[in-house]
């Protein structure tokens, strides 16, 4: 993609808390990414997938993009600049990455939540989730939906750092007036292969179950403003060892790679 962002993208993201960017990866690079995705996941998909009580499943395998230039093609191809502009950041860093699979016919939904609930050890909440779809992402295949402008509601509920309870619906924790907005302002983000969606860490979002004959494949990267500081008191006991910091209390680039630096 063109590394230059448009002012209207920044204005839209600031207003709505999400953004869709079409055709970020296409052609041979998209084919290579899909092949690398399948190859990276193959050792993790042996045996039966864990299922919920309805027989639905979802695979989320973290930490594989960090070591693969191919799986980060979309970020290094210009999205890192766009994200820095959206966050108004001088430097951006990679926090987490996940390869996500929703199998055909039985792909589980992800209930309504805010990403900051799980990454609240960063202050301030200046982070985004970047989702690249390698396959067609529709309501039928289990695409993500967002609650429009919900990033303006602030954090709702308690922090659950490192929790994996992404299938717990948090809508019931919302005040009544906001709960009414969930249905009114829900927007499915349909993506074609190579399209990207970006949402703020405070934006309420979830995803549908996959009822189609197509397996949904998504690369998710969580990117944060390098000016964020670690709040160690918010980490579970013993977790501090995984969060090396620099002299200013920011997360160390040695463990959380720099994706873009305006001063470089």
N, C-alpha and C positions, 0 to 999 in steps of 0.2 A: 504494500500500500504506500501511497504518498506520505512521507513522514510529516508533512505540513498539516496541521490541524486547521479547521475552520472555526471562526468565532462563534458561528451559530451552534456548533457542536458543544462548545463550552457552555453557552447560554442554556441550551436544552438540558444538558446534564445537571447544571446548577438548579434548574427549575424542577425537573422531574425525578432526578436521582438515578437515572439509567440512560443508556444510549445504545443503539444498534449501529454497527458499522458493516456495510455490505462488501462482499468480495475481497476480504483482507488477504486470503490465500486462494489460489486457483491453479489449475493445470497440474504440471508435474510436481511443483512443491507440495500441493495438497495430497497428491498420490503418495509422495514419499513420507509425508507426515502420517498418513493413514497406515501405511505399511509399518512404519516405526512404532506407532501406537499398538498395532496388533502384535508385533514382535515383543515389545516391552511387557505387554500384559499376559502373553502366553503362559509363562511359568506360574502366574498368579491365578489363572482360571482353570487349573486342573482340579478335577473333582467336582462335587456338587456345590452350587452357589447357596449361601445361606438365605433362607426365605423367612418371611413373616408369617403370621397365622393364616393369611389368605393365599400363601404360596407365591407371593411376589418377591422380587429380589432386585438389588442394585449393588453394583461393585464400585468401590471407590479406592483406588490404589494411589497412595501419596508418594511424593519424593522421587519420581522417576524422570521428570522433565529437567530437573536440576543438572543432571549429568548428560543431557542429550541436546545438542545444538539443533537437531532436526525438529524435535518436539517443541522447541522455543522459537521456531522460524517466524511465527506471526508477531511475537513480541519484539524480536530484534529487527523485524522488517518495518518498524515505524510505530507500532502501538505503544512502545515505551515512551516515546515523545508525546503522543496523544495523552496517555495517562498522566504524565507529568504536568501537562497543561490543564487537564481536568482537575487535578488535585492542587494546582498552583504550587507545585513542588520544585525545588531546585535539584533534588535528587530523588530517584525512586529505587526501591529494592524489592527483591522477590521474598515474600514471606513463606508461602506454601504453594505447592502444585499438586494437582490430583488428576489422574486419568479416571474418567467415569464411564461406566457402561450400564445401560438399561436394556436388559435382554428383551427380545421380541415377545409380545403377548403377556409377559409376566413382570415387566419392569415396574418397580415400586415407585410410588410418588414420594416427594419430599414435602413435608408440611411447612406451613408458614413459619418463617423465622427471620432473624437479623444476623448477619455474619459477625457483627461486633459482639454479640453475645458470647462468641467462642474465641474472639481475638481481642478481648477487652484489656489485655495486658499492654496494649499500645495506647499511648496518650499523645495527642488528641486522636479522635476517631477519624483519621485521614487515610483510608485504604479503599481499594476497589477489588471486585472480583471480575476477572476477564474470562469469558467462556467462549471458546472456539468450537463450533460444531463441525465435526467431520462427516456427519450424515445429516439428512434432512431432519430438522427439529421442528415438529408440529405438535398440536394438541394431542393428536393420536399417538405420536411416538414418545410423548412425555416431556414436551418442552417446558422451559421455565416460565413462570409468570411473575410479574412484579405488581406491587401496589403503588400506583402512581403517586409521586410526591411524598411518600411515606418516610423518606429520609429526614424530613423536617419534623417528625414526631419525637425525635430523640430516642435514646435507648428505652425500650419498654421491657420491664421485668428485670430479673437478676442476671448477672454474668454467670456463664457456665463454661468457663475456660477448660478446653480439652475434652469437653463432653461430646459424645457421638450421638446425642439424642435428636438427630435431625428429622426424625419422623414424628416428633411430638408437635402438635399444632399449638402455636402460641397465641392464636387469635383470641382465645377466651381470657387471656391476661390483659387484653387491651381495654381501655375505658370504653363505655358504651358508644359514645359518639365516633370513636375511631373504629370500633368493631363494625359499625354500619358502613364505613368507608371501604372495608376490605372487599366486599362484594361489588360495590359501586365502581371502584377504581382499579379493579384487577385487570391487567393487560397481559395476555399471552405474548411471548416474544418468539415468534416463528422465525427460524433461521434456515437458510440453505447451506449446503456444505461450503465451508470457507468463510461464512459470516461470523461475526463476533458480537456478543453483547457485553456491556460493561455496566455494573451497578455499584452504587456506594455501599459501604459496609453497614450503614444504618437503614438501607432500603429493605422493607419487608418483602419477602419473596418465597416462592416454593416451586414445585413442579408437579405435573400431572403424571399419572401412571402410563406406561406404554402398553397400549392395547393393539398395536399394529403388528405387522409381520416383519418389521425392520428393527434391528438392534440400534439403539441410539448411542453414539460415541461422542464424547465431549472432553476437551482438555480445559481444565480450570486452573487459572493462576491467580493467586492473591498477591496484590502489589500494594506497597505502602509508601507514604511520604518518608523519605530518609530523615526528616526532622523530627519524626515521632520518637518518643522516649519510652523506655520500658518501665512499667509499674510493677516491680517485683512482688509487691504485697498481694497482687491479684493472681499470682501463679500458684498452682497446687504445690504442696510440700514436695521438695526434692526436684522440682522442674527447673529451677534456676540454672542448673548445670548445662542445660541445653540452649541457654540464651546469653551468649557472650555479648558484652557491650563494649562500646568505645569509651573514651575519657569523658564524653558528654552524656553518657547514659543511653545512647542510641544503640540499636542492634548492630553488631559487628558485620561489616561487609564480607568478612571471611566466611561467615556462616549463612548470611543473607545477602546474596550477590547484588551488586549495583547494576541496575538495568539501564539507567540514564543519569547523566550528571552534567548539568549545564556548565559547570566550571571546568570540565575536562577539555 
